[in-house]
Amino acid sequence: MASEGDRELHHHTQKMQMRLQDTMDHLREDIGKVDEPQLKAMFETAAEVLGGLKKAFSDYEQKNEAAWRSR
């Protein structure tokens, strides 16, 4: 069973992942609202970078990477 501390960490990582996803969705929606190709590329690049951060939070939460495991 997860400790209270683990549940609190899970809450924070889940909340951050949702915020990152919301921002990614917003950026991708705005791609269709601008005409400048460079800005479209910037929005898509930013969404991809945030996707990497979202994955890092998930990896931390699931301890998928050696860096996130206790030693």
mmCIF file of the N, C-alpha and C atoms, coordinates in Angstrom:
data_MODEL
# 
_entry.id   MODEL 
# 
loop_
_atom_site.group_PDB 
_atom_site.id 
_atom_site.type_symbol 
_atom_site.label_atom_id 
_atom_site.label_alt_id 
_atom_site.label_comp_id 
_atom_site.label_asym_id 
_atom_site.label_entity_id 
_atom_site.label_seq_id 
_atom_site.pdbx_PDB_ins_code 
_atom_site.Cartn_x 
_atom_site.Cartn_y 
_atom_site.Cartn_z 
_atom_site.occupancy 
_atom_site.B_iso_or_equiv 
_atom_site.pdbx_formal_charge 
_atom_site.auth_seq_id 
_atom_site.auth_comp_id 
_atom_site.auth_asym_id 
_atom_site.auth_atom_id 
_atom_site.pdbx_PDB_model_num 
ATOM 1   N N  . MET A 1 1  ? 0.844  -1.179 0.000   1.00 0.00 ? 1  MET A N  1 
ATOM 2   C CA . MET A 1 1  ? 0.000  0.000  0.000   1.00 0.00 ? 1  MET A CA 1 
ATOM 3   C C  . MET A 1 1  ? 0.892  1.246  0.000   1.00 0.00 ? 1  MET A C  1 
ATOM 4   N N  . ALA A 1 2  ? 0.500  2.231  -0.753  1.00 0.00 ? 2  ALA A N  1 
ATOM 5   C CA . ALA A 1 2  ? 1.283  3.462  -0.880  1.00 0.00 ? 2  ALA A CA 1 
ATOM 6   C C  . ALA A 1 2  ? 1.172  4.289  0.401   1.00 0.00 ? 2  ALA A C  1 
ATOM 7   N N  . SER A 1 3  ? 2.299  4.884  0.779   1.00 0.00 ? 3  SER A N  1 
ATOM 8   C CA . SER A 1 3  ? 2.303  5.748  1.955   1.00 0.00 ? 3  SER A CA 1 
ATOM 9   C C  . SER A 1 3  ? 1.644  7.083  1.613   1.00 0.00 ? 3  SER A C  1 
ATOM 10  N N  . GLU A 1 4  ? 1.349  7.852  2.645   1.00 0.00 ? 4  GLU A N  1 
ATOM 11  C CA . GLU A 1 4  ? 0.750  9.171  2.424   1.00 0.00 ? 4  GLU A CA 1 
ATOM 12  C C  . GLU A 1 4  ? 1.682  10.055 1.592   1.00 0.00 ? 4  GLU A C  1 
ATOM 13  N N  . GLY A 1 5  ? 2.976  9.973  1.867   1.00 0.00 ? 5  GLY A N  1 
ATOM 14  C CA . GLY A 1 5  ? 3.961  10.736 1.092   1.00 0.00 ? 5  GLY A CA 1 
ATOM 15  C C  . GLY A 1 5  ? 3.964  10.349 -0.374  1.00 0.00 ? 5  GLY A C  1 
ATOM 16  N N  . ASP A 1 6  ? 3.872  9.037  -0.638  1.00 0.00 ? 6  ASP A N  1 
ATOM 17  C CA . ASP A 1 6  ? 3.824  8.569  -2.028  1.00 0.00 ? 6  ASP A CA 1 
ATOM 18  C C  . ASP A 1 6  ? 2.565  9.060  -2.732  1.00 0.00 ? 6  ASP A C  1 
ATOM 19  N N  . ARG A 1 7  ? 1.449  9.043  -2.019  1.00 0.00 ? 7  ARG A N  1 
ATOM 20  C CA . ARG A 1 7  ? 0.191  9.526  -2.619  1.00 0.00 ? 7  ARG A CA 1 
ATOM 21  C C  . ARG A 1 7  ? 0.280  11.016 -2.922  1.00 0.00 ? 7  ARG A C  1 
ATOM 22  N N  . GLU A 1 8  ? 0.919  11.769 -2.029  1.00 0.00 ? 8  GLU A N  1 
ATOM 23  C CA . GLU A 1 8  ? 1.072  13.207 -2.258  1.00 0.00 ? 8  GLU A CA 1 
ATOM 24  C C  . GLU A 1 8  ? 1.966  13.466 -3.466  1.00 0.00 ? 8  GLU A C  1 
ATOM 25  N N  . LEU A 1 9  ? 3.059  12.724 -3.574  1.00 0.00 ? 9  LEU A N  1 
ATOM 26  C CA . LEU A 1 9  ? 3.932  12.865 -4.750  1.00 0.00 ? 9  LEU A CA 1 
ATOM 27  C C  . LEU A 1 9  ? 3.174  12.526 -6.026  1.00 0.00 ? 9  LEU A C  1 
ATOM 28  N N  . HIS A 1 10 ? 2.399  11.448 -5.981  1.00 0.00 ? 10 HIS A N  1 
ATOM 29  C CA . HIS A 1 10 ? 1.598  11.044 -7.141  1.00 0.00 ? 10 HIS A CA 1 
ATOM 30  C C  . HIS A 1 10 ? 0.630  12.164 -7.524  1.00 0.00 ? 10 HIS A C  1 
ATOM 31  N N  . HIS A 1 11 ? -0.003 12.767 -6.533  1.00 0.00 ? 11 HIS A N  1 
ATOM 32  C CA . HIS A 1 11 ? -0.936 13.867 -6.794  1.00 0.00 ? 11 HIS A CA 1 
ATOM 33  C C  . HIS A 1 11 ? -0.226 15.004 -7.542  1.00 0.00 ? 11 HIS A C  1 
ATOM 34  N N  . HIS A 1 12 ? 0.960  15.372 -7.066  1.00 0.00 ? 12 HIS A N  1 
ATOM 35  C CA . HIS A 1 12 ? 1.691  16.475 -7.682  1.00 0.00 ? 12 HIS A CA 1 
ATOM 36  C C  . HIS A 1 12 ? 2.159  16.131 -9.096  1.00 0.00 ? 12 HIS A C  1 
ATOM 37  N N  . THR A 1 13 ? 2.655  14.923 -9.290  1.00 0.00 ? 13 THR A N  1 
ATOM 38  C CA . THR A 1 13 ? 3.131  14.560 -10.638 1.00 0.00 ? 13 THR A CA 1 
ATOM 39  C C  . THR A 1 13 ? 1.956  14.456 -11.602 1.00 0.00 ? 13 THR A C  1 
ATOM 40  N N  . GLN A 1 14 ? 0.826  13.930 -11.148 1.00 0.00 ? 14 GLN A N  1 
ATOM 41  C CA . GLN A 1 14 ? -0.356 13.838 -12.010 1.00 0.00 ? 14 GLN A CA 1 
ATOM 42  C C  . GLN A 1 14 ? -0.871 15.226 -12.376 1.00 0.00 ? 14 GLN A C  1 
ATOM 43  N N  . LYS A 1 15 ? -0.899 16.116 -11.407 1.00 0.00 ? 15 LYS A N  1 
ATOM 44  C CA . LYS A 1 15 ? -1.377 17.480 -11.655 1.00 0.00 ? 15 LYS A CA 1 
ATOM 45  C C  . LYS A 1 15 ? -0.480 18.183 -12.674 1.00 0.00 ? 15 LYS A C  1 
ATOM 46  N N  . MET A 1 16 ? 0.829  18.017 -12.523 1.00 0.00 ? 16 MET A N  1 
ATOM 47  C CA . MET A 1 16 ? 1.760  18.650 -13.459 1.00 0.00 ? 16 MET A CA 1 
ATOM 48  C C  . MET A 1 16 ? 1.604  18.058 -14.862 1.00 0.00 ? 16 MET A C  1 
ATOM 49  N N  . GLN A 1 17 ? 1.427  16.757 -14.946 1.00 0.00 ? 17 GLN A N  1 
ATOM 50  C CA . GLN A 1 17 ? 1.231  16.139 -16.258 1.00 0.00 ? 17 GLN A CA 1 
ATOM 51  C C  . GLN A 1 17 ? -0.032 16.666 -16.936 1.00 0.00 ? 17 GLN A C  1 
ATOM 52  N N  . MET A 1 18 ? -1.078 16.884 -16.175 1.00 0.00 ? 18 MET A N  1 
ATOM 53  C CA . MET A 1 18 ? -2.310 17.437 -16.748 1.00 0.00 ? 18 MET A CA 1 
ATOM 54  C C  . MET A 1 18 ? -2.091 18.865 -17.239 1.00 0.00 ? 18 MET A C  1 
ATOM 55  N N  . ARG A 1 19 ? -1.362 19.657 -16.465 1.00 0.00 ? 19 ARG A N  1 
ATOM 56  C CA . ARG A 1 19 ? -1.089 21.039 -16.887 1.00 0.00 ? 19 ARG A CA 1 
ATOM 57  C C  . ARG A 1 19 ? -0.235 21.067 -18.146 1.00 0.00 ? 19 ARG A C  1 
ATOM 58  N N  . LEU A 1 20 ? 0.763  20.206 -18.193 1.00 0.00 ? 20 LEU A N  1 
ATOM 59  C CA . LEU A 1 20 ? 1.603  20.145 -19.391 1.00 0.00 ? 20 LEU A CA 1 
ATOM 60  C C  . LEU A 1 20 ? 0.771  19.730 -20.601 1.00 0.00 ? 20 LEU A C  1 
ATOM 61  N N  . GLN A 1 21 ? -0.111 18.734 -20.423 1.00 0.00 ? 21 GLN A N  1 
ATOM 62  C CA . GLN A 1 21 ? -0.961 18.281 -21.524 1.00 0.00 ? 21 GLN A CA 1 
ATOM 63  C C  . GLN A 1 21 ? -1.885 19.403 -21.985 1.00 0.00 ? 21 GLN A C  1 
ATOM 64  N N  . ASP A 1 22 ? -2.455 20.133 -21.045 1.00 0.00 ? 22 ASP A N  1 
ATOM 65  C CA . ASP A 1 22 ? -3.334 21.259 -21.406 1.00 0.00 ? 22 ASP A CA 1 
ATOM 66  C C  . ASP A 1 22 ? -2.576 22.286 -22.251 1.00 0.00 ? 22 ASP A C  1 
ATOM 67  N N  . THR A 1 23 ? -1.348 22.585 -21.846 1.00 0.00 ? 23 THR A N  1 
ATOM 68  C CA . THR A 1 23 ? -0.543 23.564 -22.589 1.00 0.00 ? 23 THR A CA 1 
ATOM 69  C C  . THR A 1 23 ? -0.182 23.015 -23.965 1.00 0.00 ? 23 THR A C  1 
ATOM 70  N N  . MET A 1 24 ? 0.167  21.722 -24.034 1.00 0.00 ? 24 MET A N  1 
ATOM 71  C CA . MET A 1 24 ? 0.455  21.106 -25.336 1.00 0.00 ? 24 MET A CA 1 
ATOM 72  C C  . MET A 1 24 ? -0.759 21.205 -26.259 1.00 0.00 ? 24 MET A C  1 
ATOM 73  N N  . ASP A 1 25 ? -1.926 20.884 -25.727 1.00 0.00 ? 25 ASP A N  1 
ATOM 74  C CA . ASP A 1 25 ? -3.162 20.950 -26.522 1.00 0.00 ? 25 ASP A CA 1 
ATOM 75  C C  . ASP A 1 25 ? -3.414 22.374 -27.003 1.00 0.00 ? 25 ASP A C  1 
ATOM 76  N N  . HIS A 1 26 ? -3.216 23.344 -26.126 1.00 0.00 ? 26 HIS A N  1 
ATOM 77  C CA . HIS A 1 26 ? -3.430 24.745 -26.489 1.00 0.00 ? 26 HIS A CA 1 
ATOM 78  C C  . HIS A 1 26 ? -2.475 25.165 -27.605 1.00 0.00 ? 26 HIS A C  1 
ATOM 79  N N  . LEU A 1 27 ? -1.207 24.800 -27.461 1.00 0.00 ? 27 LEU A N  1 
ATOM 80  C CA . LEU A 1 27 ? -0.232 25.147 -28.500 1.00 0.00 ? 27 LEU A CA 1 
ATOM 81  C C  . LEU A 1 27 ? -0.637 24.549 -29.843 1.00 0.00 ? 27 LEU A C  1 
ATOM 82  N N  . ARG A 1 28 ? -1.043 23.306 -29.827 1.00 0.00 ? 28 ARG A N  1 
ATOM 83  C CA . ARG A 1 28 ? -1.404 22.642 -31.090 1.00 0.00 ? 28 ARG A CA 1 
ATOM 84  C C  . ARG A 1 28 ? -2.681 23.210 -31.678 1.00 0.00 ? 28 ARG A C  1 
ATOM 85  N N  . GLU A 1 29 ? -3.609 23.613 -30.843 1.00 0.00 ? 29 GLU A N  1 
ATOM 86  C CA . GLU A 1 29 ? -4.821 24.273 -31.344 1.00 0.00 ? 29 GLU A CA 1 
ATOM 87  C C  . GLU A 1 29 ? -4.469 25.601 -32.010 1.00 0.00 ? 29 GLU A C  1 
ATOM 88  N N  . ASP A 1 30 ? -3.543 26.335 -31.414 1.00 0.00 ? 30 ASP A N  1 
ATOM 89  C CA . ASP A 1 30 ? -3.171 27.646 -31.943 1.00 0.00 ? 30 ASP A CA 1 
ATOM 90  C C  . ASP A 1 30 ? -2.397 27.558 -33.258 1.00 0.00 ? 30 ASP A C  1 
ATOM 91  N N  . ILE A 1 31 ? -1.844 26.411 -33.585 1.00 0.00 ? 31 ILE A N  1 
ATOM 92  C CA . ILE A 1 31 ? -1.152 26.258 -34.869 1.00 0.00 ? 31 ILE A CA 1 
ATOM 93  C C  . ILE A 1 31 ? -2.103 26.607 -36.008 1.00 0.00 ? 31 ILE A C  1 
ATOM 94  N N  . GLY A 1 32 ? -3.363 26.202 -35.871 1.00 0.00 ? 32 GLY A N  1 
ATOM 95  C CA . GLY A 1 32 ? -4.349 26.491 -36.904 1.00 0.00 ? 32 GLY A CA 1 
ATOM 96  C C  . GLY A 1 32 ? -4.857 27.921 -36.908 1.00 0.00 ? 32 GLY A C  1 
ATOM 97  N N  . LYS A 1 33 ? -4.453 28.703 -35.907 1.00 0.00 ? 33 LYS A N  1 
ATOM 98  C CA . LYS A 1 33 ? -4.955 30.071 -35.782 1.00 0.00 ? 33 LYS A CA 1 
ATOM 99  C C  . LYS A 1 33 ? -3.959 31.127 -36.247 1.00 0.00 ? 33 LYS A C  1 
ATOM 100 N N  . VAL A 1 34 ? -2.748 30.708 -36.602 1.00 0.00 ? 34 VAL A N  1 
ATOM 101 C CA . VAL A 1 34 ? -1.733 31.666 -37.045 1.00 0.00 ? 34 VAL A CA 1 
ATOM 102 C C  . VAL A 1 34 ? -1.305 31.319 -38.471 1.00 0.00 ? 34 VAL A C  1 
ATOM 103 N N  . ASP A 1 35 ? -0.833 32.329 -39.183 1.00 0.00 ? 35 ASP A N  1 
ATOM 104 C CA . ASP A 1 35 ? -0.438 32.136 -40.574 1.00 0.00 ? 35 ASP A CA 1 
ATOM 105 C C  . ASP A 1 35 ? 1.068  32.003 -40.763 1.00 0.00 ? 35 ASP A C  1 
ATOM 106 N N  . GLU A 1 36 ? 1.837  32.504 -39.834 1.00 0.00 ? 36 GLU A N  1 
ATOM 107 C CA . GLU A 1 36 ? 3.292  32.525 -39.989 1.00 0.00 ? 36 GLU A CA 1 
ATOM 108 C C  . GLU A 1 36 ? 3.884  31.123 -39.779 1.00 0.00 ? 36 GLU A C  1 
ATOM 109 N N  . PRO A 1 37 ? 4.551  30.569 -40.790 1.00 0.00 ? 37 PRO A N  1 
ATOM 110 C CA . PRO A 1 37 ? 5.113  29.218 -40.674 1.00 0.00 ? 37 PRO A CA 1 
ATOM 111 C C  . PRO A 1 37 ? 6.102  29.056 -39.522 1.00 0.00 ? 37 PRO A C  1 
ATOM 112 N N  . GLN A 1 38 ? 6.900  30.099 -39.265 1.00 0.00 ? 38 GLN A N  1 
ATOM 113 C CA . GLN A 1 38 ? 7.874  29.995 -38.169 1.00 0.00 ? 38 GLN A CA 1 
ATOM 114 C C  . GLN A 1 38 ? 7.178  29.891 -36.813 1.00 0.00 ? 38 GLN A C  1 
ATOM 115 N N  . LEU A 1 39 ? 6.086  30.629 -36.642 1.00 0.00 ? 39 LEU A N  1 
ATOM 116 C CA . LEU A 1 39 ? 5.354  30.560 -35.382 1.00 0.00 ? 39 LEU A CA 1 
ATOM 117 C C  . LEU A 1 39 ? 4.661  29.206 -35.235 1.00 0.00 ? 39 LEU A C  1 
ATOM 118 N N  . LYS A 1 40 ? 4.133  28.675 -36.327 1.00 0.00 ? 40 LYS A N  1 
ATOM 119 C CA . LYS A 1 40 ? 3.553  27.330 -36.298 1.00 0.00 ? 40 LYS A CA 1 
ATOM 120 C C  . LYS A 1 40 ? 4.599  26.319 -35.846 1.00 0.00 ? 40 LYS A C  1 
ATOM 121 N N  . ALA A 1 41 ? 5.810  26.439 -36.408 1.00 0.00 ? 41 ALA A N  1 
ATOM 122 C CA . ALA A 1 41 ? 6.900  25.531 -36.039 1.00 0.00 ? 41 ALA A CA 1 
ATOM 123 C C  . ALA A 1 41 ? 7.282  25.712 -34.577 1.00 0.00 ? 41 ALA A C  1 
ATOM 124 N N  . MET A 1 42 ? 7.290  26.948 -34.098 1.00 0.00 ? 42 MET A N  1 
ATOM 125 C CA . MET A 1 42 ? 7.611  27.210 -32.693 1.00 0.00 ? 42 MET A CA 1 
ATOM 126 C C  . MET A 1 42 ? 6.578  26.566 -31.779 1.00 0.00 ? 42 MET A C  1 
ATOM 127 N N  . PHE A 1 43 ? 5.300  26.694 -32.123 1.00 0.00 ? 43 PHE A N  1 
ATOM 128 C CA . PHE A 1 43 ? 4.248  26.094 -31.310 1.00 0.00 ? 43 PHE A CA 1 
ATOM 129 C C  . PHE A 1 43 ? 4.399  24.571 -31.273 1.00 0.00 ? 43 PHE A C  1 
ATOM 130 N N  . GLU A 1 44 ? 4.660  23.969 -32.425 1.00 0.00 ? 44 GLU A N  1 
ATOM 131 C CA . GLU A 1 44 ? 4.810  22.509 -32.468 1.00 0.00 ? 44 GLU A CA 1 
ATOM 132 C C  . GLU A 1 44 ? 6.050  22.064 -31.697 1.00 0.00 ? 44 GLU A C  1 
ATOM 133 N N  . THR A 1 45 ? 7.147  22.805 -31.845 1.00 0.00 ? 45 THR A N  1 
ATOM 134 C CA . THR A 1 45 ? 8.370  22.481 -31.110 1.00 0.00 ? 45 THR A CA 1 
ATOM 135 C C  . THR A 1 45 ? 8.138  22.582 -29.605 1.00 0.00 ? 45 THR A C  1 
ATOM 136 N N  . ALA A 1 46 ? 7.467  23.631 -29.178 1.00 0.00 ? 46 ALA A N  1 
ATOM 137 C CA . ALA A 1 46 ? 7.177  23.805 -27.753 1.00 0.00 ? 46 ALA A CA 1 
ATOM 138 C C  . ALA A 1 46 ? 6.309  22.651 -27.236 1.00 0.00 ? 46 ALA A C  1 
ATOM 139 N N  . ALA A 1 47 ? 5.321  22.246 -28.014 1.00 0.00 ? 47 ALA A N  1 
ATOM 140 C CA . ALA A 1 47 ? 4.461  21.129 -27.612 1.00 0.00 ? 47 ALA A CA 1 
ATOM 141 C C  . ALA A 1 47 ? 5.274  19.844 -27.477 1.00 0.00 ? 47 ALA A C  1 
ATOM 142 N N  . GLU A 1 48 ? 6.207  19.616 -28.393 1.00 0.00 ? 48 GLU A N  1 
ATOM 143 C CA . GLU A 1 48 ? 7.053  18.419 -28.329 1.00 0.00 ? 48 GLU A CA 1 
ATOM 144 C C  . GLU A 1 48 ? 7.951  18.442 -27.091 1.00 0.00 ? 48 GLU A C  1 
ATOM 145 N N  . VAL A 1 49 ? 8.526  19.591 -26.791 1.00 0.00 ? 49 VAL A N  1 
ATOM 146 C CA . VAL A 1 49 ? 9.388  19.724 -25.608 1.00 0.00 ? 49 VAL A CA 1 
ATOM 147 C C  . VAL A 1 49 ? 8.572  19.449 -24.343 1.00 0.00 ? 49 VAL A C  1 
ATOM 148 N N  . LEU A 1 50 ? 7.376  20.011 -24.260 1.00 0.00 ? 50 LEU A N  1 
ATOM 149 C CA . LEU A 1 50 ? 6.525  19.773 -23.098 1.00 0.00 ? 50 LEU A CA 1 
ATOM 150 C C  . LEU A 1 50 ? 6.131  18.299 -22.999 1.00 0.00 ? 50 LEU A C  1 
ATOM 151 N N  . GLY A 1 51 ? 5.968  17.649 -24.149 1.00 0.00 ? 51 GLY A N  1 
ATOM 152 C CA . GLY A 1 51 ? 5.693  16.207 -24.144 1.00 0.00 ? 51 GLY A CA 1 
ATOM 153 C C  . GLY A 1 51 ? 6.835  15.422 -23.514 1.00 0.00 ? 51 GLY A C  1 
ATOM 154 N N  . GLY A 1 52 ? 8.065  15.858 -23.773 1.00 0.00 ? 52 GLY A N  1 
ATOM 155 C CA . GLY A 1 52 ? 9.216  15.226 -23.142 1.00 0.00 ? 52 GLY A CA 1 
ATOM 156 C C  . GLY A 1 52 ? 9.212  15.424 -21.637 1.00 0.00 ? 52 GLY A C  1 
ATOM 157 N N  . LEU A 1 53 ? 8.852  16.619 -21.194 1.00 0.00 ? 53 LEU A N  1 
ATOM 158 C CA . LEU A 1 53 ? 8.754  16.878 -19.757 1.00 0.00 ? 53 LEU A CA 1 
ATOM 159 C C  . LEU A 1 53 ? 7.640  16.044 -19.123 1.00 0.00 ? 53 LEU A C  1 
ATOM 160 N N  . LYS A 1 54 ? 6.530  15.932 -19.817 1.00 0.00 ? 54 LYS A N  1 
ATOM 161 C CA . LYS A 1 54 ? 5.424  15.123 -19.310 1.00 0.00 ? 54 LYS A CA 1 
ATOM 162 C C  . LYS A 1 54 ? 5.867  13.674 -19.144 1.00 0.00 ? 54 LYS A C  1 
ATOM 163 N N  . LYS A 1 55 ? 6.616  13.159 -20.116 1.00 0.00 ? 55 LYS A N  1 
ATOM 164 C CA . LYS A 1 55 ? 7.134  11.794 -20.031 1.00 0.00 ? 55 LYS A CA 1 
ATOM 165 C C  . LYS A 1 55 ? 8.108  11.659 -18.866 1.00 0.00 ? 55 LYS A C  1 
ATOM 166 N N  . ALA A 1 56 ? 8.929  12.674 -18.633 1.00 0.00 ? 56 ALA A N  1 
ATOM 167 C CA . ALA A 1 56 ? 9.873  12.629 -17.513 1.00 0.00 ? 56 ALA A CA 1 
ATOM 168 C C  . ALA A 1 56 ? 9.121  12.541 -16.178 1.00 0.00 ? 56 ALA A C  1 
ATOM 169 N N  . PHE A 1 57 ? 8.030  13.279 -16.040 1.00 0.00 ? 57 PHE A N  1 
ATOM 170 C CA . PHE A 1 57 ? 7.234  13.182 -14.818 1.00 0.00 ? 57 PHE A CA 1 
ATOM 171 C C  . PHE A 1 57 ? 6.634  11.787 -14.678 1.00 0.00 ? 57 PHE A C  1 
ATOM 172 N N  . SER A 1 58 ? 6.160  11.228 -15.771 1.00 0.00 ? 58 SER A N  1 
ATOM 173 C CA . SER A 1 58 ? 5.608  9.874  -15.743 1.00 0.00 ? 58 SER A CA 1 
ATOM 174 C C  . SER A 1 58 ? 6.685  8.853  -15.387 1.00 0.00 ? 58 SER A C  1 
ATOM 175 N N  . ASP A 1 59 ? 7.855  8.995  -15.990 1.00 0.00 ? 59 ASP A N  1 
ATOM 176 C CA . ASP A 1 59 ? 8.961  8.082  -15.682 1.00 0.00 ? 59 ASP A CA 1 
ATOM 177 C C  . ASP A 1 59 ? 9.351  8.178  -14.218 1.00 0.00 ? 59 ASP A C  1 
ATOM 178 N N  . TYR A 1 60 ? 9.383  9.390  -13.675 1.00 0.00 ? 60 TYR A N  1 
ATOM 179 C CA . TYR A 1 60 ? 9.694  9.578  -12.257 1.00 0.00 ? 60 TYR A CA 1 
ATOM 180 C C  . TYR A 1 60 ? 8.664  8.853  -11.397 1.00 0.00 ? 60 TYR A C  1 
ATOM 181 N N  . GLU A 1 61 ? 7.409  9.072  -11.730 1.00 0.00 ? 61 GLU A N  1 
ATOM 182 C CA . GLU A 1 61 ? 6.317  8.490  -10.960 1.00 0.00 ? 61 GLU A CA 1 
ATOM 183 C C  . GLU A 1 61 ? 6.376  6.962  -10.974 1.00 0.00 ? 61 GLU A C  1 
ATOM 184 N N  . GLN A 1 62 ? 6.684  6.397  -12.138 1.00 0.00 ? 62 GLN A N  1 
ATOM 185 C CA . GLN A 1 62 ? 6.709  4.945  -12.295 1.00 0.00 ? 62 GLN A CA 1 
ATOM 186 C C  . GLN A 1 62 ? 8.084  4.342  -12.028 1.00 0.00 ? 62 GLN A C  1 
ATOM 187 N N  . LYS A 1 63 ? 9.061  5.202  -11.751 1.00 0.00 ? 63 LYS A N  1 
ATOM 188 C CA . LYS A 1 63 ? 10.448 4.768  -11.516 1.00 0.00 ? 63 LYS A CA 1 
ATOM 189 C C  . LYS A 1 63 ? 10.976 3.950  -12.687 1.00 0.00 ? 63 LYS A C  1 
ATOM 190 N N  . ASN A 1 64 ? 10.654 4.394  -13.923 1.00 0.00 ? 64 ASN A N  1 
ATOM 191 C CA . ASN A 1 64 ? 11.069 3.703  -15.145 1.00 0.00 ? 64 ASN A CA 1 
ATOM 192 C C  . ASN A 1 64 ? 12.538 3.896  -15.480 1.00 0.00 ? 64 ASN A C  1 
ATOM 193 N N  . GLU A 1 65 ? 13.117 4.956  -14.981 1.00 0.00 ? 65 GLU A N  1 
ATOM 194 C CA . GLU A 1 65 ? 14.508 5.268  -15.298 1.00 0.00 ? 65 GLU A CA 1 
ATOM 195 C C  . GLU A 1 65 ? 15.378 5.050  -14.063 1.00 0.00 ? 65 GLU A C  1 
ATOM 196 N N  . ALA A 1 66 ? 16.596 4.615  -14.280 1.00 0.00 ? 66 ALA A N  1 
ATOM 197 C CA . ALA A 1 66 ? 17.502 4.340  -13.170 1.00 0.00 ? 66 ALA A CA 1 
ATOM 198 C C  . ALA A 1 66 ? 17.691 5.572  -12.277 1.00 0.00 ? 66 ALA A C  1 
ATOM 199 N N  . ALA A 1 67 ? 17.686 6.748  -12.873 1.00 0.00 ? 67 ALA A N  1 
ATOM 200 C CA . ALA A 1 67 ? 17.896 7.981  -12.109 1.00 0.00 ? 67 ALA A CA 1 
ATOM 201 C C  . ALA A 1 67 ? 16.811 8.212  -11.070 1.00 0.00 ? 67 ALA A C  1 
ATOM 202 N N  . TRP A 1 68 ? 15.639 7.650  -11.264 1.00 0.00 ? 68 TRP A N  1 
ATOM 203 C CA . TRP A 1 68 ? 14.515 7.886  -10.354 1.00 0.00 ? 68 TRP A CA 1 
ATOM 204 C C  . TRP A 1 68 ? 14.370 6.782  -9.299  1.00 0.00 ? 68 TRP A C  1 
ATOM 205 N N  . ARG A 1 69 ? 15.209 5.761  -9.357  1.00 0.00 ? 69 ARG A N  1 
ATOM 206 C CA . ARG A 1 69 ? 15.122 4.672  -8.380  1.00 0.00 ? 69 ARG A CA 1 
ATOM 207 C C  . ARG A 1 69 ? 15.988 4.974  -7.166  1.00 0.00 ? 69 ARG A C  1 
ATOM 208 N N  . SER A 1 70 ? 15.530 4.520  -6.017  1.00 0.00 ? 70 SER A N  1 
ATOM 209 C CA . SER A 1 70 ? 16.333 4.689  -4.791  1.00 0.00 ? 70 SER A CA 1 
ATOM 210 C C  . SER A 1 70 ? 17.593 3.848  -4.902  1.00 0.00 ? 70 SER A C  1 
ATOM 211 N N  . ARG A 1 71 ? 18.643 4.345  -4.321  1.00 0.00 ? 71 ARG A N  1 
ATOM 212 C CA . ARG A 1 71 ? 19.914 3.617  -4.371  1.00 0.00 ? 71 ARG A CA 1 
ATOM 213 C C  . ARG A 1 71 ? 20.150 2.893  -3.087  1.00 0.00 ? 71 ARG A C  1 
# 
